[in-house]
Amino acid sequence: MLDTAAALLAIFAVFVALDLARRVGRTRGRASALWLAGAALALGSGVSAVHFVTLAGDPLPFPLGYGGWLTALAGGLGIVASALALRLAYDPRAGRGQALAAGLLWSLACIAAFGLYLTDLRIAPAPAWRAPWLAAGVAGLAAAVCAAVWITRLARFSSIVRRGLAAALAGLALLGAQHAVTLALHVPLGGVSLNHGSASAETLAVLAAFGGAALLVVLQLLSLMEARMRAELQAAIARVEEAARTDTLTRLPNRIAADHRLDAAQRAGREKQTMAVLFLGLDNFKPVNDSFGRQVGDMLLQQQAERLRDAVGARGEVARVGGDEFVILLWPDVDRDRAAALAQQLLEVVAEPCEIEGRPVPTSCSIGIVLCTRNDTTSNAMMHAEAAARYAKRAGGATFAFFEPSMLGDARDQVELLRDLREAAARRQFELVYQPKVHAPSGEITGAEALLRWHHPRRGVVSPAVFVPIAERHGLIGVIGQWVIDEACRQAREWRDQGLRMRVAINLSVHQLRQPDLAERIAAALDKHQINPQLLTCEITESVAMEDAEGTMRIFEKLAAVGVNISIDDFGTGYSSLAYLRKLPAGELKIDRSFVLDLESSADARAVVDAVVKLAQALGLKVVAEGVETDAQGQILRSLGCDQLQGFLFAKPMSAKALALWAMNDVGPRAMDFRASLFQETRPQSVH
C-alpha cells in the first residue's frame, strides 16, 4: 500500500517537474529562473517523499528516527541536483549527450540523497554498504531517466502523453532505486537507530505524503493557470492579426493583405511569368452615400464585394483597399487578353442594379489594369493600376484602361507644389490645429493631438494626404517634422503661461524615426521651451513601428530615456510581433478609426476592439479610440474598457487659441470639462 502511494507521488512529482521545466527554454531572465525553481522543487520533493513513505513500511526491523542536519542536506541535494539536471536537459542548445549527462547526474544525486537519509538514522552497530546494490540502483535509475528523456522527444505522441509516459517510467524507477539503496544497507544483527526518539519515520512520511502532494497540486495549478492565460492571450493576438488583414465590412482581405499576397505571388512566380493587378473603383459612390445614407452605402459595398468574389472565383483574389475601391490579383502567367476579358466581365457584374431596402441602386465602376512580372515592385504595381483607374474614371467611367506612363499625373503641377512646399515653413503657412482627447469614464478632456495644416495662398487648405507624400519623396519631411516638434512645444509653453497644463500628442513619420538624433532633437525642443517631457506624447503608427522592429526598439528606448510618452497609432492595421510589442516602452495603443466606424453595425468590429483592449490590458497599456462620431460608438467603447476617446462627437480640430478660450470657459460648449489637473500649478522642468 505504501509502495503504491510512494509510486504515485513519484510519478506525479516527475510529471509536474516536466510540465514546469518545458517553459525554461522558452523564457528568459527571471521568468525562466522561476519556472526552473518550481520544477526543481517538485522533483526534489518527490525524491524526499519516496524515501519517507517507503521507510514508513518498516523495511528495517527496529524503530527509526532521523537526526536532522543530514536529512536536511539530503533534501537540499535532491532539489539542487534536480535544478542542475533540468537546466542541462532543457537548454535550447542541448544535444542528446547533454541530456543523457543530465539524467546520469540526477540518478547519482538521488542515490546519494537516499544514502544520506539512511545514514542520518545513526544505526548501531555501524552497518556495511553492499556496492553491487548501489551500482544497480544508479544504473537502473539512470537507464530509466535516459529512456524518459528520449520519450519526451518523440514527435508521434502529444506532449501530455509523452510527459505521462516519461513520468511513469522515471517515477517507478525512482521507487526501485530507493529499494535498491535500502537493500544495499547491511544492518548487523541486533542493530538499532540511535535517533529513534527524534523525528520518527512515520511522522515524516505523513508530512512528506500530504505536504508533498499539496505542493505538487499547487505547482500544477499554477502551470495550468499560466497555460490558460497564455492561450487566451494568443487567441486575442490571433483575432487582432486576423482583423489587421481583413476588411470588417465586406470580410474581404484589406490593402495590407493584398500587398503581402502580391509580394508572395511575385516571389513564387518564375522570371518570365506575368500577373495582372486590376484596381476597381465604384463610380459616383459618394452621391449614393449622401442621398441614401451611409447604411445603404455599406450594404451596396457588401453586395458588390460578394459579386466580385463570385465573378473572380478561383482565378485570383479580391481585396478591398479603400472606401469604394477594390483590387483583384490574377496569376499566374496572365496575358493582356485574359485581363481585359475579366475586366469586361466585372464591368457587367457591377453594372447590374443592387436591390437595397426595396429599391434598385444603379452603379458602375472604373478599372485600371497593370501587367507586372516578378521584377516589378508591389508599390509600383498598385500605384500604376490606381493611376489607370483614375484615368478610366476621368474618361467617363464604366470602362477599363491599361496603364500607360502618361497616366501618372501632371508633372508640372507636382513641381510647382514642391517649390511652394519648400517655402511654406519660411512663410509661416503651416499651422497646428488640436483635437481634444477625452477621458472615457468621466468625459473630461485630458489633452489634445496636434494635426498639421498647410494654408496655401492660392490653393487654400492643402490636405496632408497631398503634401506629406511629396515631402517624404523629396526629403522635406525632416524639416517639416522638426517644425511640428518645436511648434507643439512652443504652444504647450504658451498654454502653460496662460495657466493651462495641456498634454500634446504629435505624429512621427517613418522618415523621422530614421534620424539618428531624433531623441536629441525632441529633448532640445523640450529644454528650449521648458516643457515637462511627460506633457508630450509621440504617436507612431503600428505599420511604421513594425517596418524595422529592431530599429524602432532603439528609437523607442531613446525617446523613453528623454521622458516623453509613446503611443502606437492605428493599431490593428499592421502586423505586430507580440515579442517586440511587449518590449517596446510604449504607454498606449490607439485603435484605428476603421474599427470604430463599424462598431454599431458589426459584431466583428466589436470583437476586434474587445480583443485589442484585452491585449493592451495584459501588456499594461492604455487604450485610445479615435474617430468616435456617435453616442452609440462612445457607449460601446466605454463598456469595452477604452481609457480615452477622440473624434468629432466631442470636438473637431481647432486652433490653439480656440482651445485655450474653450478651456477658460470663455467660448465653446461646456458639455465637457477640462481635467482639473490641467490647471494645477507645476514647476517648469528642464530636459537634461
N, C-alpha and C positions, 0 to 999 in steps of 0.2 A: 504493500500500500504506500509506504513511504518512498520506495523507489519510483513508483508511478508519479507521486507528487513531485519528486525531485526532477524526474524526466520532463514533466510538463513545464515546470518552472524554467528548466534549462532551455527547452525549445522556444518558449515564449521570450526569454531573455535574448536569445540569438536572433529571433525574428524581429524584435523591436530594435535591436542594435543595427541589423542590416537595413531596416527601414529608415532609421535616422542617418546612418552613415552614407547612404547613397546621395545625400544632399551635400556632403562635404566637398566633393569635387565640382559641384555646380555653383557654389557660393564662394565668397571671398571674405577676408578680414574677420570681423567679429562674428558675423553670422556663421561662417564656416567653423570657427572655433567652438561656438555654442553647440552646433549640431554634433561635432566630434565629441565634445564633453558629454552630451546626453547619451550618445551611442556607447561610449566607454563606460559610463555609469551603469547603463543597462546590462552590458556584457559582464562587467565586474561583479555586479550584484547577483547575476546568475551563477557565477563561479562560487561565490560565497554560499548562496542558497543550496546548491547541490551538495556541498560538503556538510553543512549543518543538518539538513534534512536527512541525509544518508546516515550520518553518525547518530542521529536520534533513534535509529533502528537497532541499537546495541550490537554493532558488529564486533565489539571488544567485550570480554567477559568481566567488566568491572565498571563502577560508576565513573563518568567522565566529567571533567571541568577544565576551563581554559584560564590561563594566567592573565592575558590581556595584551601586552605590547607586541608579542609575536603574532597574535591573531589580527591585531590592527595592521601590522606590517604585511601580513598575507593579503588582507583585504585591499590595502593600497597597491600592492604588487599586481593584483588582478586587474584593477582599474587602469593603472599606468600602462601595463603591458597591453591591455585592450586598446587604449588610445593609440599607442605606437603602431600596433598591428593594423588597426583600421586606417590610420593615416597612410601607411605604406600601401595597403591594398586598394584604397580609393583615391590614390594620387592619379590625376588625369593622365600623367605621363608614365604610369606604372605598366610594366610589361608582365608577362607570365612568371618570370623568375622572381620579380619583386613580390608578387602576390604570394608565391609559394614560400618565400622567405618570411613574409608576414605570418603565414599560418604556422610555420615551424617556431617562430619566436613566441607566438601566443601559446602554443602547446607546451613549450618548455616552461613558460611563466606559470601556467595553470598547474603543472606537476609540482613546481617549486612552491606555489601557494598552498596546495594540498599538504605537502610535506611540512611546511611551516605550521599549518593548523595542527597537525598531529604532534609536532614537536612541542607545541605550546601546552599539550596535555601533561607534560612532565611525568612521563611514565617511568616508574622504578620497579625493579632494576632496569637500567637503560636498554632499550630494545635495539635490535640489529635491523639493517635495511637489506632487502633482497634486490640486488641490482637488476636481475632479469625482469622482475615485475615492473620496476621503474622504467626500464627501457621499453618494455611492451606498452606501458601507458603512454609514453611520449610518442612512440611510433604509431600506435593506433589512433591517438588523437590527432597527430599531425596529418596522417593519411586522410582521416575523415574531414578535417578542416580544409585541406587542399582540394578534396573532392567537392566540398561545399562551395568553395570559391569558383571552381570550374562550373558548377551547376548555375551559379548566379549569372554566368556569362553566356548561357545557352539562349540563343535567339528564338528557338522554336516554341518556347513557353512564355506566357505572360509574366510580368515582373513579380506579381504577388505569388504565383505558383512557384517560380524559381526561388523566391525568398522562403516560402514554406518548406520546400524540399530541402534546401540548404540548412534551414534551421532545425528540421527534424534530424538530419544526419549529424550535424555538429552537436546538437543538444544531447542526443543519445550517446555519442562518443565521449562527451564531457562526463556523463554519468559513469560510463565504463572506465574512464581514466581515474575517477575518484575511487572506484572499487579496486583498480589495479594498485593504486598507491596504498590503500588500506591493506591489501594482501601483501604488499612489499614490506610492511611493518611486522617484524617477527618479535612478538612480546614473550619474554621468559615466563615460565610457569610461576604463578603467584604474583604477577605484576599488578601494580595499582597506579592510578592517576593521582599525583600529589596535589593537583588543583581541584579535586572533586568537590571540595567545599566552596569553590568560587563559582563563576558563571557556569551553569550546567548546560550540557548539550541539548537537553530538551527545551530549556528556555530560549537558547539561541536559535534552535530550529524553528520554534514558533515565531520568533521575531523575524528570522530570515524568510520564512514562508510567507507570512502575511505582509510584513514590511516590504519585502522584495516584490511581491505581487502587486501591492499598491503602487509602488514606484514605477513598475513597468506599465501598469494601466495608465498612470498619469502621463508618462512619456509617450505612450502610443496615442492617447487622446490629443496631446499637443501636436503630434505628427499629422493626425487626421484633420485637425482644425487648420493647420498650415496648408495642407494639400487642398482643402476645400476653398480656402481664401485664394490660393494661387489659381485654382480652376475658375473661380468667379472673376478674378482679375483678367485672366487670359480670355474669358468669354467676352468681357467688356471691351478688351482691346480688339478682339476679332470683329465685334459689332462696329466699332469705330473705324477699323480699317476697311470693312466692307462698305460702310457708309461713305468713306472717302473715295471709293471707286464707283459709287452708284448714284445716279440722279434720283432723288427721293420722289419726285412727281411721276416720272414715267417708268421708273425701275430699269432704265437703260444704263449702260456704262456712261460715266461722265467724261469730261475732257482729259482729266489726268489718266483715266483708264485707257482712253483712246490713244493718247501719246505713248503709253507703255506698250500697248498692243501693236501699234505701228512700228515701234522700235524692234519689238520681238519678231514681227513678221519680216522686217527688212534683214535682221541678222540671220534668220532661218533660211532666207531665200538665197539662191545661187546668184553669182555676179550678173548674169545676163537676164535674169527674171525681172519682170516688172510687176508693180501692183498699182492699183488706182485708189486715189483718195477723192471722194465726192463730198463737197461741202454744200449742204442744203439749207436754205433759209426760207421760211414762210413769207409770202408777200402780204403786205397790209395786215400784219397781225396786231399791231398797236390799235388800229381802229376797232378791231373786234373787242379787245380789252376795254377800250374807252366806251364803246357803245353798249356792250352786254355785261361788262363786269369781269373782274379777274377770275371768278369761279368758272364762268363759261370759257374763258381763255385757257384755264388749266385743263378743263375737260376736252377742249379742242386739241391741245398738245398731247394729251393721253391717247386720244383716238388716232391721231396721226402717227404717234410713236408706234402704236400697235400695228398700223397699216405698213409702216416702213419695215418693221421687223418681219412681218409675214412676207412682204414682197422680196426682201433680200434673201431670207431663208438661210440655207447653208452656204450660199455663195460668198458671204462675208459677214461683217459685223456692223451694227448700228450703235451710235453713241449720241447722247445729247450734250452739246458743248456750250450752249448759251440759252438765252430765253426762248427764242424761236428757231434755233439753229441746231442742225444735226450733221454728223459726219458718218459716211459709210465707207468702210475699208473693204476692198476687194483684192484677193490674191488666190493662188499665185499665177504669175505669167499672164496678166490681163492686158489685152491689146485695146486699141482705140475704139474699135467697133463694138467690143463687148461692153466697155464702159459707157459708150453712147447709147447702146440698147437698154441697159439698165436705167440710165438717167431718164430716157423717154418713158420707160415703164413707171418710174417713180413720179414723173410729172402727171401722168394719167391717174395714178393711185391717189395722189394728194388732191387732185382737182375734183374728185368726187365729193359732193357736199356732205358735211358731217351733220348728223341729226342730234341736236343738243337741246334738251328741255322742250321737245316737241316742235322745234323749228330748224330748218336747214341753214347751215352756216357755210357759205361758199368760201373756198380757199384755193390758193395756188402757191407755187414755190419757184425759186430760182436756184440753179445748181451750178457749182463750179467744179471742174474736173482737172486733176493733175495726174499724170502717169509718172511714177518715180521708180528708181532702181535702188539697189542696196546701198549705193554710194550717196544717195540724197539724204539730207538730214531731216529729222521729223519736223523740226520747226519750220524749215523751208517748205516742206510739202503742205503742211497745214496753212501756212501764210499764202502760198500760191493758190491753193484751192479756194480759200476765202476771198482772195482778190478776184478770182474768176467768177465767183458767185455774186460779188458786188457789181461786177461788170454786167452780168446777166440781168440783175435787178434794175440797173440803170437803163438797160435796153428795153425795159417794159415788163420784165418778169415773165413767169410762166414759160421759161426756156432754160436751156443749159448752155454752158460755154466752156471750152477747153482753155487752160491757162496760156497766156502769152506774156512775155516780159513787160510789154507796154501797159499791162493792167495794174502794175504795182503802184500807180498813183502819179500825181503831178510832182515831179522832182523839184520844179521851180518853187512851188508852194512850200515844200519841205525846207528848202534852203533859206527862204525868207523867214520861216518860223524859227529856224535855228539861229539866224542872225539876231532876231528880236529877243530870243531866249538868252543869248549871251549878254545882252544889255539890260535885261529885266531886273536883275538884282541891283545893279548900279542905279537904275532909275526908280527904285523902290516900287516896282509894280507888283511884287509879291506881297501877300498878306496871309496871316494865320487866322483862321476862324476856329471857334471852340465849341464842341458839342459836349454837354454835361453827361456825367455818369451818375447813376442813381443807385443808392444802397437798396437792394431788393426788399428786405424785410421792413424797413422804416420809411422808404420813399424819399429819404434825404439825399441831397446832392453831395457827392464826396470828391469830385474832381472833374476834369474835362480832358477830352482828346483834341490835340491841335491838328487841324487839317489845312493843307496848303491850297491857296487860290492864286491865280495869275490874272490881274486886271490889265488886259492888253488895250492900248489906246485906241486901236481901230477894230479889233475883233471882239472886244468886250471880255467877258469872263471866259478864259480858256480852261477846259477841263483838265485835271491832272492826267486823265487817261490819254489825252492827246500829247501833252508836252513832256511828261515824265519819260515815256519810251524814247523820245528824241534826245532828252538829256542823258539818258543811260547810254544810248548808242554813241554819243559824241563826247563823252567824258565830262559832262557838266553836272552830273548828279551829285558829285562830291561837293562842289561849291554850293549848290542849292541846299543839299543836306546840312552842310555846316551852318548856312544861314538859318535854317529851321531850328537847329540846336540852340544857336545863340539868341534868336528871337524868342523862343519859348522860355529860356532862362531870364531874358530881359523882362518879358511880360510877367513872369512869376514874381520877379523882384518888384515891379511896379505895383502889382496887386498887393504884395506884402506891405509895401509902404502905405497903401490905402487901407490896410487892416484885414486883408483877405489872404489867408494862407492856402492858396489853391494848389492842389496837385495837378500836374500837367503830364499828359502822355504824348510822346512823339513816335512817329513811324520811322524805322531804319530800313533802308533798301539793301539788297544783296551787295551792291557795289560799295556801300559804306562799310559793310561787315568785312570786306576785303582790305580795308585800310588798316595797316598795322598799328597806327596811332589813334584809332577811333576812341578808345577809352581815355587817352590823354587829352584829346580834343574836348570831349564831354566834361572831363574834370576841370579843364581850363575855363570853359564857359561857366560852370557852376561856381568856380572860385572868383571869376571876374565879376559876377553879379551877386555874390554872397548868398547862394541858394543852398539850402539843406538838400543833399543828394536824395533823401527819401521823398522829396516833393516831385521828383522826375521819374517817369516810367518810360522805358524803351520798349516799343512793341515791334516784334519781329515775326513775320508770317511763318507758319509751320513749314511750308514748302521751301522757303529760303533757309530756315534753320536746319532742315534735313538734307539740303543740297550738298553741304560739306560738313558732316556731323562733327568730325574731329576739329576742323577749323572753327566751327560755331562754338564748340565746347571751350576753346581757348579764349575766344572773344567774350563769351558769357562770363567766364571766370574773371577776366579783366574788368568788365562792367560791374560785376558783383563786388570786386575789390574797391571800386570807386564809391559804391554805396547806393547806386540807383536801383530802382525796381525793374524787373524784367518780365515781360508778358509775351506768351506765344499767341500770335494773332491768327485769325481764320482757321482755327483748329478744326480738324475733320476733313480738310480738303487736300491734305498731303499724306505722306507715308511716314509716320513717326515710328522710330525704333524705341521700344519701351526701355531698353538698356540705356540709351542716350537721354531719353526724357527724364528718367529717374535721376541722372547725374547732373542735368542742366540746372543751374542755380536760379531757375525761374520761380516767380511767385504766383503767377496766374495764367489761366488759359482763357482765350476769347473764342466763343463758339461762333462759327461763320454764320452770316445772316441768311444764307440759303437754307439752313436747317430751321431757323426761327420763322421764316416766312410760311413754312408749311405746317407749323405746329398745330393749328386749329383743324386742319383737314387730313393730316397724315399721321397715322399711328406709328409708322416707321420713323418719321422725323422726331416724334416724342421719344421713341425708344432710343434713338441715337443720342439725343440731348441727355436723356437719363443716364446712358452709358458713359458719356463724357463727364458728367457731373460726378458719378461714382468713381470713375478713373481718377479725376482730379482730387477728390477727397482722399482716395487711397494714397495719392502721392503728396498730400498736404498742400495742394494748390487751391487758390480761389478761382471762381468761375465767373466770367463776364459774358453776357449775351448781347450782341449788337444787332441792330436792325429791328428793334421792337417797335411795332407800329400800332398794335391794337391792345385794348384792355385784356382781351382773352389771352393773347400771347403772354402778356405780363403775368397774369394769374397762373398760367401753366408753368412758366419759368420759375416763379416763386415756389410753387408746390414741388417742383423737382429739385429745389435746393440751390438755385443760382444765387451768387453773392451780390452781383451788380448787374444793372440793366442799362442799355443805351439805345436811343433811337428817337424817331420822330414823335412817338407817343408822348415823350417828356419834353423835348425841345429840339429844334433844328439847330445846325451850327450857326453861331452868332459871333459878332465881333467881340474883341476883348473888352471894349468899353461897354457894350450892351450887357455882357455877362457881369461886369462889375456893378453896373447900375441895378441889375436884377438882384444881385446878392445883397445890395444895400437897401432893398425894399423901395427903391425909387421908381422903377418901371418893371413891367413884366408880370406874368401871372404868379400868384403865390400859392398855387395848389401844392407846390413842393417847397420845402425849406432847405437851406444850406446847412450842413452839419455845423454844430456849434464849434467843433474843433477847428474848423477852417478860419475862425476869427480869434482863436486863442493867441495870447502873446507868446512869442518864442524868440530866442536869440538868433541872430544870423550866425550861420556856421560856415567856416572856411573849408575848402576841399584841399587836402594835402596829398 
